[in-house]
Amino acid sequence: MLRAVLLGPPGAGKGTQAAKIVDKYHVPHISTGDIFRANIKNQTELGKKAKTYMDQGQLVPDELVCDLVTDRISQDDCENGFLLDGFPRTIFQAEKLDEFLKENGAALTVVLNFNVGKEALIERLTGRRVCKDCGASYHIVNIPPKQEGICDRCGGPLIQRADDNRETVENRINVYEEQTAPLIGYYREQGTLADFDGEQPQDEIFRAIVEAIEAK
C-alpha cells in the first residue's frame, strides 16, 4: 500500500512524476486544487466554507484545508493508498495529517522530495506556453511546438500564463522556501523523506522513485 506525499517547489516536475506513480501503483492523485473545486462544485458544507474565504481573496485557513483533505482521503478510492500533491504545505498541516492517519491505524509510506536549483525552476516556468484554445502545454526549450506560437494539436495561439512571468515565478518559489521547505526537515526526522535530483532525466528520476518506494 502506498501513502505518499509529493514535495518540491513549483516547476520541480511533480506533476510529470505523479502521472507515472499513479499509473504504476493505481492510487488516486489528490491535489488541494482538485479538492477545492470538487467541494465547491458539489456545494458541500466544507466547500461552502472554503468559498467564502476564496471569494474574499483570503487564504483558506489551515484547519479547513486539513478538514477538506482528510475528508477526501477517507473516501473509498483511497482505501489502498493515495498520492498527495500540494498538501501538506505547513508543519501544522503535516502534524494534522499525521494525527489523522494515526487515529485510523495508518501512516505515510514515503515523502518524495524533488530538488531543483532556483535558476532551473525559473527557466522551466517562464518558458512554459499553453494553448489558449485546447490547453495543451509546451515549453520553448524542452517541448517546443513545430511552429513557433502555434499549437501542434489544434492550431490555436500559444500564450504565457500570467503566473508564469519571472516576477511571479520568483515570488512563488520564495513562498515555497519560506512556508513549505521546513517540511523537508520535519519528514527527514521521521525517516520518511526520499530526496531526488529533479534536474535528472524524467525516466531516471522515476526509476529512483520506484526504488525508494519499494525500499519502504
ROSE-4610 file (N, C-alpha, C; in Angstrom, 1 decimal, always signed):
// ROSE-4610
residu = [M/M/M/L/L/L/R/R/R/A/A/A/V/V/V/L/L/L/L/L/L/G/G/G/P/P/P/P/P/P/G/G/G/A/A/A/G/G/G/K/K/K/G/G/G/T/T/T/Q/Q/Q/A/A/A/A/A/A/K/K/K/I/I/I/V/V/V/D/D/D/K/K/K/Y/Y/Y/H/H/H/V/V/V/P/P/P/H/H/H/I/I/I/S/S/S/T/T/T/G/G/G/D/D/D/I/I/I/F/F/F/R/R/R/A/A/A/N/N/N/I/I/I/K/K/K/N/N/N/Q/Q/Q/T/T/T/E/E/E/L/L/L/G/G/G/K/K/K/K/K/K/A/A/A/K/K/K/T/T/T/Y/Y/Y/M/M/M/D/D/D/Q/Q/Q/G/G/G/Q/Q/Q/L/L/L/V/V/V/P/P/P/D/D/D/E/E/E/L/L/L/V/V/V/C/C/C/D/D/D/L/L/L/V/V/V/T/T/T/D/D/D/R/R/R/I/I/I/S/S/S/Q/Q/Q/D/D/D/D/D/D/C/C/C/E/E/E/N/N/N/G/G/G/F/F/F/L/L/L/L/L/L/D/D/D/G/G/G/F/F/F/P/P/P/R/R/R/T/T/T/I/I/I/F/F/F/Q/Q/Q/A/A/A/E/E/E/K/K/K/L/L/L/D/D/D/E/E/E/F/F/F/L/L/L/K/K/K/E/E/E/N/N/N/G/G/G/A/A/A/A/A/A/L/L/L/T/T/T/V/V/V/V/V/V/L/L/L/N/N/N/F/F/F/N/N/N/V/V/V/G/G/G/K/K/K/E/E/E/A/A/A/L/L/L/I/I/I/E/E/E/R/R/R/L/L/L/T/T/T/G/G/G/R/R/R/R/R/R/V/V/V/C/C/C/K/K/K/D/D/D/C/C/C/G/G/G/A/A/A/S/S/S/Y/Y/Y/H/H/H/I/I/I/V/V/V/N/N/N/I/I/I/P/P/P/P/P/P/K/K/K/Q/Q/Q/E/E/E/G/G/G/I/I/I/C/C/C/D/D/D/R/R/R/C/C/C/G/G/G/G/G/G/P/P/P/L/L/L/I/I/I/Q/Q/Q/R/R/R/A/A/A/D/D/D/D/D/D/N/N/N/R/R/R/E/E/E/T/T/T/V/V/V/E/E/E/N/N/N/R/R/R/I/I/I/N/N/N/V/V/V/Y/Y/Y/E/E/E/E/E/E/Q/Q/Q/T/T/T/A/A/A/P/P/P/L/L/L/I/I/I/G/G/G/Y/Y/Y/Y/Y/Y/R/R/R/E/E/E/Q/Q/Q/G/G/G/T/T/T/L/L/L/A/A/A/D/D/D/F/F/F/D/D/D/G/G/G/E/E/E/Q/Q/Q/P/P/P/Q/Q/Q/D/D/D/E/E/E/I/I/I/F/F/F/R/R/R/A/A/A/I/I/I/V/V/V/E/E/E/A/A/A/I/I/I/E/E/E/A/A/A/K/K/K]
num = [1/1/1/2/2/2/3/3/3/4/4/4/5/5/5/6/6/6/7/7/7/8/8/8/9/9/9/10/10/10/11/11/11/12/12/12/13/13/13/14/14/14/15/15/15/16/16/16/17/17/17/18/18/18/19/19/19/20/20/20/21/21/21/22/22/22/23/23/23/24/24/24/25/25/25/26/26/26/27/27/27/28/28/28/29/29/29/30/30/30/31/31/31/32/32/32/33/33/33/34/34/34/35/35/35/36/36/36/37/37/37/38/38/38/39/39/39/40/40/40/41/41/41/42/42/42/43/43/43/44/44/44/45/45/45/46/46/46/47/47/47/48/48/48/49/49/49/50/50/50/51/51/51/52/52/52/53/53/53/54/54/54/55/55/55/56/56/56/57/57/57/58/58/58/59/59/59/60/60/60/61/61/61/62/62/62/63/63/63/64/64/64/65/65/65/66/66/66/67/67/67/68/68/68/69/69/69/70/70/70/71/71/71/72/72/72/73/73/73/74/74/74/75/75/75/76/76/76/77/77/77/78/78/78/79/79/79/80/80/80/81/81/81/82/82/82/83/83/83/84/84/84/85/85/85/86/86/86/87/87/87/88/88/88/89/89/89/90/90/90/91/91/91/92/92/92/93/93/93/94/94/94/95/95/95/96/96/96/97/97/97/98/98/98/99/99/99/100/100/100/101/101/101/102/102/102/103/103/103/104/104/104/105/105/105/106/106/106/107/107/107/108/108/108/109/109/109/110/110/110/111/111/111/112/112/112/113/113/113/114/114/114/115/115/115/116/116/116/117/117/117/118/118/118/119/119/119/120/120/120/121/121/121/122/122/122/123/123/123/124/124/124/125/125/125/126/126/126/127/127/127/128/128/128/129/129/129/130/130/130/131/131/131/132/132/132/133/133/133/134/134/134/135/135/135/136/136/136/137/137/137/138/138/138/139/139/139/140/140/140/141/141/141/142/142/142/143/143/143/144/144/144/145/145/145/146/146/146/147/147/147/148/148/148/149/149/149/150/150/150/151/151/151/152/152/152/153/153/153/154/154/154/155/155/155/156/156/156/157/157/157/158/158/158/159/159/159/160/160/160/161/161/161/162/162/162/163/163/163/164/164/164/165/165/165/166/166/166/167/167/167/168/168/168/169/169/169/170/170/170/171/171/171/172/172/172/173/173/173/174/174/174/175/175/175/176/176/176/177/177/177/178/178/178/179/179/179/180/180/180/181/181/181/182/182/182/183/183/183/184/184/184/185/185/185/186/186/186/187/187/187/188/188/188/189/189/189/190/190/190/191/191/191/192/192/192/193/193/193/194/194/194/195/195/195/196/196/196/197/197/197/198/198/198/199/199/199/200/200/200/201/201/201/202/202/202/203/203/203/204/204/204/205/205/205/206/206/206/207/207/207/208/208/208/209/209/209/210/210/210/211/211/211/212/212/212/213/213/213/214/214/214/215/215/215/216/216/216]
x = [+0.8/+0.0/+0.9/+0.5/+1.3/+0.6/+1.0/+0.5/+1.7/+1.6/+2.8/+2.4/+3.4/+3.3/+4.4/+4.0/+5.0/+5.4/+6.7/+7.3/+8.2/+8.2/+9.1/+8.5/+9.4/+8.9/+8.2/+7.5/+6.8/+7.8/+7.4/+8.3/+9.3/+9.2/+10.1/+9.8/+8.7/+8.3/+7.5/+6.8/+5.9/+4.8/+4.2/+3.0/+3.4/+4.6/+5.1/+5.3/+5.9/+6.2/+4.9/+4.0/+2.7/+2.0/+1.9/+1.2/+1.8/+3.1/+3.8/+3.6/+3.6/+3.3/+1.9/+1.0/-0.4/-0.7/+0.0/-0.1/+0.4/+1.5/+2.2/+1.5/+1.1/+0.7/-0.9/-1.5/-3.0/-3.6/-3.1/-3.6/-4.1/-5.1/-5.6/-4.6/-4.4/-3.5/-4.4/-4.1/-5.0/-4.3/-4.9/-4.3/-5.3/-4.8/-5.7/-6.6/-6.1/-6.9/-8.1/-7.9/-9.0/-10.0/-9.5/-10.4/-11.3/-10.7/-11.5/-12.5/-12.1/-13.1/-14.2/-13.9/-15.0/-16.0/-15.4/-16.3/-17.2/-16.6/-17.3/-18.4/-18.0/-19.0/-20.2/-19.9/-20.9/-21.6/-21.2/-21.8/-21.8/-20.7/-20.7/-20.5/-20.7/-20.6/-19.1/-18.2/-16.7/-16.5/-17.1/-16.9/-17.4/-18.6/-19.2/-18.3/-17.8/-16.9/-15.7/-15.1/-13.8/-14.1/-15.3/-15.7/-15.8/-16.3/-16.4/-15.1/-14.1/-12.7/-12.2/-12.3/-11.8/-12.4/-13.7/-14.5/-14.0/-13.4/-12.9/-11.4/-10.9/-9.5/-8.6/-9.1/-8.3/-7.9/-6.8/-6.3/-7.3/-7.5/-8.4/-7.6/-8.1/-7.4/-6.9/-5.7/-5.1/-6.1/-6.9/-7.8/-8.8/-9.3/-10.3/-9.7/-8.5/-7.7/-7.5/-7.1/-6.9/-8.2/-9.3/-10.6/-11.0/-10.7/-11.1/-10.2/-8.9/-8.0/-8.4/-8.6/-8.8/-10.2/-11.1/-12.4/-12.2/-11.3/-11.0/-10.3/-9.3/-8.6/-9.4/-10.5/-11.4/-12.3/-12.3/-13.2/-12.7/-13.6/-13.4/-12.2/-12.0/-10.9/-9.5/-9.5/-8.2/-7.9/-8.8/-8.6/-7.3/-6.8/-5.5/-4.3/-4.5/-3.4/-3.8/-2.9/-3.1/-1.8/-1.8/-0.6/-1.1/-0.6/-1.0/+0.0/-0.6/+0.2/-0.3/+0.5/+0.1/-0.4/-0.3/-0.6/+0.3/+0.8/+0.7/+1.7/+1.3/+2.2/+2.9/+2.4/+3.0/+3.2/+4.0/+4.2/+2.9/+2.1/+0.8/+0.0/-0.1/-0.9/-0.3/+1.1/+1.7/+1.4/+1.4/+1.1/-0.4/-1.3/-2.7/-2.9/-2.2/-2.2/-1.7/-0.6/-0.1/-1.1/-1.7/-2.7/-3.9/-4.4/-5.5/-5.1/-4.0/-3.6/-3.4/-2.8/-2.5/-3.9/-4.8/-6.1/-6.8/-6.4/-7.0/-6.1/-5.1/-4.2/-3.3/-3.0/-2.2/-1.0/-0.2/+1.0/+1.4/+2.2/+2.7/+3.8/+3.8/+4.8/+6.1/+6.0/+7.2/+6.8/+7.7/+7.6/+8.6/+8.2/+9.1/+9.4/+10.7/+11.1/+12.0/+11.6/+12.3/+13.1/+14.4/+15.3/+15.7/+15.5/+15.8/+16.3/+17.5/+18.0/+17.1/+17.2/+16.3/+16.3/+17.5/+17.5/+16.9/+17.1/+16.5/+15.0/+14.4/+13.0/+12.4/+13.2/+12.7/+12.7/+13.7/+13.8/+12.6/+12.4/+11.3/+9.9/+9.7/+8.3/+8.1/+9.1/+8.9/+8.9/+9.4/+9.4/+8.1/+7.2/+6.0/+5.1/+4.4/+3.4/+2.2/+1.0/-0.2/-1.1/-1.8/-2.7/-3.9/-4.2/-5.4/-6.7/-6.7/-7.9/-8.1/-7.1/-7.3/-6.5/-5.7/-5.0/-3.7/-3.3/-2.1/-0.9/+0.1/+1.2/+2.5/+3.3/+4.6/+5.6/+6.9/+8.0/+8.9/+9.3/+10.0/+11.4/+11.9/+13.2/+13.0/+12.3/+12.1/+11.1/+10.0/+8.9/+8.4/+9.2/+8.7/+7.7/+6.7/+5.8/+6.5/+5.9/+6.6/+6.7/+5.6/+5.6/+5.5/+6.5/+6.5/+5.2/+4.7/+3.5/+2.2/+2.3/+1.1/+1.0/-0.2/-0.4/-0.4/+0.4/+0.5/-0.8/-1.6/-2.8/-4.0/-4.2/-5.4/-5.2/-3.9/-3.6/-3.9/-4.3/-4.6/-3.4/-3.5/-2.4/-1.8/-0.5/+0.2/+0.4/+0.1/+0.2/+1.0/+1.6/+2.2/+1.2/+1.0/+0.1/+0.6/-0.3/+0.0/+0.9/+0.7/+1.6/+2.9/+3.2/+4.5/+5.5/+5.2/+6.2/+7.3/+8.5/+9.6/+9.3/+8.7/+8.5/+7.6/+6.5/+5.5/+6.2/+6.9/+7.6/+8.6/+9.4/+10.3/+9.6/+8.4/+7.6/+7.1/+6.6/+6.1/+7.2/+8.4/+9.5/+9.9/+9.9/+10.2/+9.2/+7.9/+6.8/+7.0/+7.4/+7.6/+8.8/+9.8/+11.0/+10.7/+9.9/+9.5/+8.5/+7.5/+6.4/+6.5/+7.0/+6.9/+8.2/+9.3/+10.6/+10.9/+10.4/+10.6/+10.1/+9.2/+8.7/+9.7/+10.8/+11.8/+12.5/+12.8/+13.4/+12.5/+11.2/+10.2/+10.1/+10.0/+9.9/+11.2/+12.3/+13.7/+13.8/+13.4/+13.5/+12.6/+11.5/+10.6/+11.2/+12.1/+12.7/+11.8/+10.9/+10.0/+10.5/+11.5/+11.8/+12.8/+12.5/+13.4/+13.7/+14.9/+15.4/+15.7/+15.3/+15.6/+16.1/+17.1/+17.6/+16.6/+15.8/+14.8/+15.3/+16.6/+17.2/+17.7/+17.6/+17.9/+16.8/+17.1/+16.1/+14.9/+13.7/+12.5/+12.5/+12.9/+12.9/+13.9/+15.0/+15.9/+15.3/+14.7/+14.0/+13.0/+12.2/+11.1/+11.7/+12.8/+13.4/+13.9/+14.4/+14.8/+13.6/+12.5/+11.3/+10.8/+10.8/+10.3/+11.2/+12.5/+13.4/+13.2/+12.9/+12.7/+11.4/+10.3/+9.0/+9.2/+9.9/+10.0/+10.9/+11.7/+12.6/+11.9/+10.7/+10.0/+9.2]
y = [-1.2/+0.0/+1.2/+2.2/+3.4/+4.6/+5.2/+6.5/+7.5/+8.4/+9.2/+10.7/+11.5/+13.0/+13.4/+14.4/+15.0/+16.3/+16.5/+17.8/+18.4/+19.7/+20.3/+21.6/+22.5/+23.9/+23.8/+24.9/+25.0/+24.8/+23.9/+23.6/+22.5/+21.8/+20.8/+19.5/+19.4/+18.2/+17.2/+17.7/+16.8/+16.2/+17.0/+16.6/+15.4/+15.6/+14.5/+13.2/+13.3/+12.0/+11.5/+12.4/+11.9/+11.0/+11.4/+10.6/+9.2/+9.1/+7.8/+7.0/+7.6/+6.9/+6.3/+7.2/+6.7/+5.6/+5.6/+4.6/+3.3/+3.3/+2.1/+1.5/+2.4/+1.9/+2.0/+2.5/+2.6/+3.2/+4.3/+5.1/+6.5/+7.1/+8.4/+9.5/+10.4/+11.6/+12.7/+13.1/+14.1/+15.4/+16.5/+17.8/+18.7/+19.6/+20.5/+21.3/+21.7/+22.5/+21.6/+20.4/+19.5/+19.3/+19.2/+19.0/+20.2/+21.4/+22.7/+22.7/+22.5/+22.6/+21.6/+20.4/+19.4/+19.7/+20.2/+20.5/+21.8/+22.7/+24.0/+23.6/+22.8/+22.4/+21.6/+20.7/+19.9/+20.6/+21.8/+22.6/+21.9/+21.2/+20.6/+21.6/+21.3/+22.2/+22.8/+21.9/+22.3/+23.2/+22.9/+23.7/+25.1/+25.2/+26.5/+27.3/+26.7/+27.4/+27.9/+27.0/+27.4/+28.6/+28.5/+29.5/+30.9/+31.0/+32.3/+33.0/+32.2/+32.8/+33.1/+32.2/+32.4/+33.6/+33.8/+34.9/+36.3/+36.2/+37.5/+37.7/+36.7/+36.8/+36.4/+35.7/+35.3/+33.8/+33.5/+32.1/+31.3/+30.1/+29.2/+28.7/+28.9/+28.6/+27.1/+26.9/+25.6/+24.5/+24.9/+23.9/+23.4/+24.3/+24.0/+23.2/+23.5/+22.8/+21.3/+21.2/+19.8/+19.0/+19.7/+19.0/+18.5/+19.4/+19.0/+17.8/+17.8/+16.8/+15.5/+15.5/+14.3/+13.7/+14.6/+14.1/+13.3/+13.9/+13.3/+11.9/+11.8/+10.6/+9.5/+9.9/+8.9/+8.2/+8.7/+8.1/+6.7/+5.9/+4.5/+4.3/+5.3/+5.1/+5.2/+5.7/+5.9/+4.7/+3.7/+2.6/+1.9/+1.8/+1.2/+2.2/+3.4/+4.4/+5.6/+6.6/+7.8/+8.5/+9.5/+10.4/+11.8/+12.5/+13.8/+14.8/+15.8/+16.8/+18.2/+19.0/+20.4/+20.4/+19.3/+19.2/+18.1/+18.3/+19.5/+20.6/+21.8/+23.0/+23.6/+23.2/+23.8/+22.7/+23.0/+22.0/+21.7/+22.7/+22.5/+21.4/+21.6/+20.7/+19.3/+19.2/+17.9/+17.2/+17.9/+17.3/+16.8/+17.6/+17.2/+16.0/+15.9/+14.7/+13.5/+13.6/+12.5/+12.1/+13.0/+12.7/+11.9/+12.4/+11.7/+10.3/+10.1/+8.8/+7.8/+8.4/+7.6/+7.1/+8.0/+7.7/+6.6/+6.5/+5.4/+4.3/+4.1/+3.0/+3.0/+4.1/+4.2/+5.2/+5.3/+6.2/+6.4/+7.5/+7.8/+6.7/+6.3/+5.3/+6.1/+7.2/+7.9/+9.3/+10.3/+11.6/+11.9/+12.1/+12.2/+13.7/+14.0/+15.4/+15.7/+16.7/+17.0/+18.2/+18.1/+19.3/+19.8/+21.1/+21.7/+23.1/+23.5/+24.8/+26.0/+27.1/+28.2/+28.7/+28.8/+29.3/+28.3/+27.0/+26.0/+26.1/+26.3/+26.4/+27.6/+28.7/+30.0/+29.7/+29.1/+28.8/+27.9/+26.9/+25.9/+26.7/+27.5/+28.1/+29.2/+30.1/+31.2/+30.8/+29.6/+29.0/+28.3/+28.1/+27.4/+28.2/+27.5/+28.1/+27.2/+27.7/+27.0/+27.4/+26.4/+26.8/+27.4/+28.6/+29.3/+28.6/+27.8/+27.1/+25.7/+24.9/+23.5/+23.2/+24.1/+23.9/+23.0/+22.6/+21.8/+22.6/+21.9/+22.5/+22.3/+23.4/+23.3/+24.0/+23.9/+24.7/+25.2/+26.4/+27.0/+26.3/+25.7/+24.9/+23.4/+22.9/+21.5/+20.8/+21.4/+20.8/+21.9/+22.4/+23.5/+23.0/+23.8/+23.5/+23.4/+22.7/+22.6/+24.0/+24.8/+26.2/+27.2/+28.1/+29.0/+29.7/+29.6/+30.3/+29.6/+28.5/+27.8/+26.4/+26.0/+24.7/+23.6/+22.5/+21.4/+20.7/+20.6/+19.8/+20.5/+21.8/+22.4/+23.7/+24.1/+25.3/+26.6/+26.5/+27.7/+28.5/+29.7/+30.5/+30.0/+30.1/+29.7/+31.0/+30.9/+32.1/+31.7/+32.8/+32.6/+32.9/+32.0/+32.3/+33.4/+34.2/+35.4/+35.0/+33.8/+33.4/+32.8/+32.8/+32.3/+33.3/+34.6/+35.6/+35.6/+36.1/+35.9/+36.4/+37.6/+38.2/+37.3/+36.8/+35.9/+34.6/+34.1/+32.8/+32.9/+34.0/+34.1/+34.2/+34.9/+35.1/+33.7/+32.9/+31.6/+30.7/+30.8/+30.0/+30.4/+31.8/+32.3/+31.9/+31.9/+31.5/+30.0/+29.2/+27.8/+27.6/+28.3/+28.2/+28.6/+29.6/+30.1/+29.2/+28.8/+28.1/+26.6/+26.0/+24.6/+23.9/+24.5/+23.9/+23.3/+24.0/+23.4/+22.0/+21.6/+20.2/+19.2/+19.6/+18.7/+18.1/+19.0/+18.6/+17.8/+18.2/+17.5/+16.0/+15.8/+14.4/+13.7/+14.4/+13.7/+13.1/+13.9/+13.4/+12.2/+12.1/+10.9/+9.7/+9.9/+8.8/+8.5/+9.3/+9.0/+9.8/+10.7/+11.5/+10.8/+10.9/+10.4/+11.6/+11.9/+13.0/+12.6/+13.5/+13.2/+14.5/+14.3/+15.4/+15.6/+16.7/+17.0/+17.5/+17.6/+18.1/+16.9/+15.7/+14.5/+14.2/+13.3/+12.9/+12.3/+12.5/+12.0/+10.5/+9.7/+8.3/+7.8/+8.5/+8.2/+8.6/+9.7/+10.1/+9.1/+8.6/+7.7/+6.4/+5.9/+4.7/+4.8/+6.0/+6.2/+6.3/+6.8/+6.9/+5.5/+4.6/+3.2/+2.5/+2.7/+2.1/+2.5/+3.8/+4.4/+3.8/+3.7/+3.2/+1.7/+1.0/-0.5/-0.8/+0.2/+0.0/+0.3/+0.9/+1.3/+0.1]
z = [+0.0/+0.0/+0.0/-0.8/-1.0/-0.5/+0.6/+1.0/+1.0/-0.1/-0.3/-0.5/-0.2/-0.4/-1.3/-2.2/-3.2/-2.6/-2.5/-2.0/-3.1/-3.3/-4.2/-4.7/-5.1/-5.5/-6.8/-7.1/-8.4/-9.6/-10.5/-11.6/-11.4/-10.3/-10.0/-10.7/-11.4/-12.1/-11.4/-10.3/-9.5/-10.3/-11.2/-12.0/-12.9/-13.6/-14.5/-13.8/-12.6/-11.9/-11.2/-10.9/-10.3/-11.2/-12.5/-13.5/-13.6/-13.6/-13.7/-12.4/-11.2/-10.0/-9.9/-10.3/-10.3/-11.3/-12.4/-13.4/-12.9/-12.2/-11.7/-10.5/-9.5/-8.2/-8.1/-9.0/-9.1/-7.8/-7.4/-6.3/-6.8/-6.2/-6.7/-6.4/-7.4/-7.3/-6.8/-5.6/-4.9/-4.7/-5.4/-5.2/-4.5/-3.7/-3.0/-3.9/-5.1/-6.0/-6.5/-6.8/-7.2/-6.1/-4.9/-3.7/-3.6/-3.6/-3.5/-4.6/-5.8/-7.0/-6.8/-6.4/-6.3/-5.2/-4.0/-2.9/-3.2/-3.9/-4.3/-5.3/-6.3/-7.3/-6.8/-5.8/-5.2/-4.0/-3.7/-2.7/-1.3/-1.0/+0.3/+1.4/+2.6/+3.7/+3.8/+3.6/+3.6/+2.4/+1.3/+0.1/+0.2/+0.8/+1.1/+2.0/+3.0/+3.9/+3.2/+2.4/+1.6/+0.7/+0.0/-1.0/-0.4/+0.9/+1.5/+1.6/+2.0/+2.1/+0.7/-0.3/-1.6/-2.3/-2.1/-2.7/-2.2/-1.0/-0.4/-0.6/-1.4/-1.8/-0.6/+0.4/+1.5/+1.4/+2.0/+2.1/+2.9/+2.5/+3.2/+4.5/+5.7/+6.9/+6.9/+7.6/+7.7/+8.2/+9.2/+9.8/+8.8/+8.0/+7.0/+5.8/+5.4/+4.4/+4.9/+6.1/+6.7/+6.7/+7.1/+7.0/+5.6/+4.6/+3.3/+2.8/+3.1/+2.7/+3.4/+4.7/+5.5/+5.1/+4.7/+4.2/+2.9/+2.0/+0.7/+0.9/+1.7/+1.9/+2.7/+3.2/+3.9/+2.9/+1.7/+0.7/+0.2/-0.4/-0.7/-1.6/-2.6/-3.6/-3.0/-1.7/-1.0/-0.1/-0.1/+0.8/+0.7/-0.5/-0.8/-1.0/-0.6/-0.7/-1.4/-1.5/-2.2/-2.4/-3.3/-3.6/-3.4/-2.4/-2.1/-2.7/-3.4/-4.1/-3.7/-3.1/-2.7/-1.2/-0.5/+0.9/+1.5/+2.7/+3.5/+2.9/+3.3/+2.9/+4.1/+5.3/+6.5/+7.5/+8.6/+9.6/+10.3/+10.5/+11.2/+10.4/+9.1/+8.2/+8.3/+8.3/+8.4/+9.7/+10.8/+12.1/+12.1/+11.5/+11.5/+10.6/+9.5/+8.7/+9.4/+10.1/+10.9/+12.0/+12.7/+13.7/+13.1/+12.0/+11.3/+10.9/+10.3/+9.9/+11.1/+12.1/+13.3/+13.9/+14.0/+14.5/+13.7/+12.5/+11.6/+11.4/+12.3/+12.2/+11.0/+10.5/+9.2/+9.4/+8.4/+8.4/+7.0/+6.7/+5.4/+5.1/+3.8/+3.4/+3.1/+2.3/+1.9/+1.5/+1.6/+1.2/+0.1/-1.1/-2.3/-2.5/-2.3/-2.3/-3.5/-4.4/-5.6/-5.4/-5.7/-5.5/-6.9/-7.2/-8.4/-8.1/-8.7/-8.5/-8.9/-8.2/-8.5/-9.9/-10.5/-11.9/-12.9/-12.6/-13.5/-13.4/-12.1/-12.0/-12.7/-12.6/-13.3/-14.8/-15.4/-16.8/-17.2/-16.4/-16.7/-16.8/-15.7/-15.6/-16.5/-16.7/-17.6/-19.1/-19.3/-20.7/-21.1/-20.1/-20.4/-21.3/-22.2/-23.0/-23.1/-23.1/-23.1/-24.2/-24.9/-26.0/-25.4/-25.9/-25.5/-25.8/-26.8/-27.2/-26.6/-26.6/-26.1/-24.8/-24.4/-23.1/-23.1/-24.3/-24.5/-24.0/-23.3/-22.7/-23.6/-23.6/-24.3/-23.5/-24.0/-23.4/-24.5/-24.5/-25.6/-25.8/-24.8/-24.9/-24.9/-23.9/-23.7/-24.6/-24.8/-25.6/-26.6/-27.5/-28.4/-29.4/-29.8/-30.9/-32.2/-33.2/-34.5/-35.2/-34.9/-35.5/-34.3/-34.2/-33.0/-32.8/-31.5/-31.1/-31.6/-32.2/-32.7/-32.1/-31.7/-31.1/-32.1/-31.9/-32.8/-32.9/-31.8/-31.7/-32.5/-32.2/-32.8/-33.6/-33.6/-34.4/-33.7/-32.4/-31.6/-31.2/-30.7/-30.3/-28.9/-28.8/-27.5/-26.7/-25.4/-24.6/-23.3/-22.7/-21.4/-20.3/-19.4/-18.3/-17.5/-16.9/-16.1/-14.9/-14.3/-13.2/-13.6/-14.9/-15.4/-15.8/-15.4/-15.7/-14.6/-14.9/-13.9/-12.5/-12.4/-11.1/-10.2/-10.9/-10.2/-9.8/-10.8/-10.6/-9.4/-9.3/-8.2/-6.9/-6.9/-5.7/-5.2/-6.2/-5.8/-5.2/-5.8/-5.3/-3.9/-3.6/-2.3/-1.3/-1.7/-0.7/-0.4/-1.4/-1.1/-0.1/-0.3/+0.6/+2.0/+2.1/+3.5/+4.2/+3.5/+4.1/+4.1/+3.0/+2.8/+2.9/+2.6/+2.7/+4.1/+5.2/+6.6/+6.7/+5.9/+5.9/+5.6/+4.8/+4.5/+5.7/+6.7/+7.9/+8.8/+8.8/+9.6/+9.2/+7.8/+7.4/+7.4/+7.3/+7.4/+8.8/+9.8/+11.2/+11.4/+10.7/+10.8/+10.0/+9.1/+8.4/+7.2/+6.8/+5.6/+4.3/+4.4/+3.3/+2.3/+1.0/+0.0/-1.0/-1.1/-2.0/-3.4/-4.4/-5.8/-6.4/-7.4/-8.2/-9.3/-9.2/-10.2/-11.5/-11.6/-12.9/-13.7/-13.2/-14.0/-15.0/-16.0/-17.0/-16.3/-16.8/-16.2/-15.8/-16.8/-16.6/-15.5/-15.4/-14.3/-12.9/-12.9/-11.6/-11.2/-12.2/-11.9/-11.4/-12.0/-11.5/-10.1/-9.7/-8.4/-7.4/-7.9/-7.1/-6.8/-7.8/-7.6/-6.6/-6.7/-5.8/-4.4/-4.2/-2.9/-2.3/-3.1/-2.6/-2.2/-3.1/-2.9/-1.6/-1.3/-0.1/+1.2/+1.2/+2.4/+2.9]
